[in-house]
Amino acid sequence: MGFVRVLSDDHLAAYVEDVMVHAGYRGSGVGEKILARLLEEVSSVANVSLFCEPPVAPFYERAASG
């Protein structure tokens, strides 16, 4: 259904590279669940960052505030 990829040193920095969800599952909450799980895993990392295209920024903003 989907996956996320992150690069991290497990201490100072984590960089989210991809959150990919199969087109048939988009809008069903799969991406939010995957990203929430990732954020749990890197919760001890000081800085979590990503770059994204403007059309998908609201997705990440919702996840960061949730």
C-alpha positions as CSV (number, residue, x, y, z in Angstrom):
1,M,0.0,0.0,0.0
2,G,2.8,2.4,0.8
3,F,6.2,3.2,2.3
4,V,8.3,5.9,3.8
5,R,12.1,6.4,3.6
6,V,14.2,8.4,6.0
7,L,17.9,9.0,6.4
8,S,19.0,9.6,10.0
9,D,21.9,9.5,12.4
10,D,19.4,8.6,15.2
11,H,20.5,11.6,17.2
12,L,20.9,15.0,15.5
13,A,19.1,14.8,12.2
14,A,16.6,12.8,10.2
15,Y,15.6,13.6,6.6
16,V,12.3,12.3,5.2
17,E,13.0,11.4,1.6
18,D,9.8,9.8,0.4
19,V,6.3,9.0,1.5
20,M,4.7,6.9,-1.2
21,V,1.2,5.5,-1.3
22,H,-0.3,3.5,-4.1
23,A,-2.8,5.6,-6.1
24,G,-5.6,3.2,-5.2
25,Y,-5.1,3.9,-1.5
26,R,-4.5,7.7,-1.5
27,G,-7.0,9.6,0.6
28,S,-7.7,6.7,2.8
29,G,-5.3,7.7,5.7
30,V,-2.5,5.2,4.8
31,G,0.0,8.0,4.2
32,E,-0.9,9.7,7.5
33,K,-0.5,6.4,9.4
34,I,2.9,5.6,7.8
35,L,4.2,9.1,8.5
36,A,2.9,9.0,12.1
37,R,4.7,5.7,12.7
38,L,7.9,7.2,11.2
39,L,7.6,10.3,13.5
40,E,7.3,7.9,16.5
41,E,10.5,6.1,15.4
42,V,12.5,9.4,15.1
43,S,11.0,11.2,18.1
44,S,14.4,11.3,19.9
45,V,16.1,13.0,16.9
46,A,16.7,16.7,17.4
47,N,15.8,17.8,13.8
48,V,13.4,16.1,11.4
49,S,13.2,17.8,8.0
50,L,12.0,17.3,4.4
51,F,11.6,19.1,1.2
52,C,8.5,18.7,-0.9
53,E,6.6,20.2,-3.8
54,P,4.0,22.9,-2.8
55,P,0.9,20.7,-3.7
56,V,1.8,18.1,-1.1
57,A,2.9,20.6,1.7
58,P,-0.6,20.5,3.3
59,F,-0.2,16.8,3.9
60,Y,3.0,17.2,5.8
61,E,1.6,20.3,7.7
62,R,-1.3,18.2,8.9
63,A,1.0,15.4,10.0
64,A,3.3,17.8,11.9
65,S,0.4,19.4,13.8
66,G,-1.4,16.1,14.5
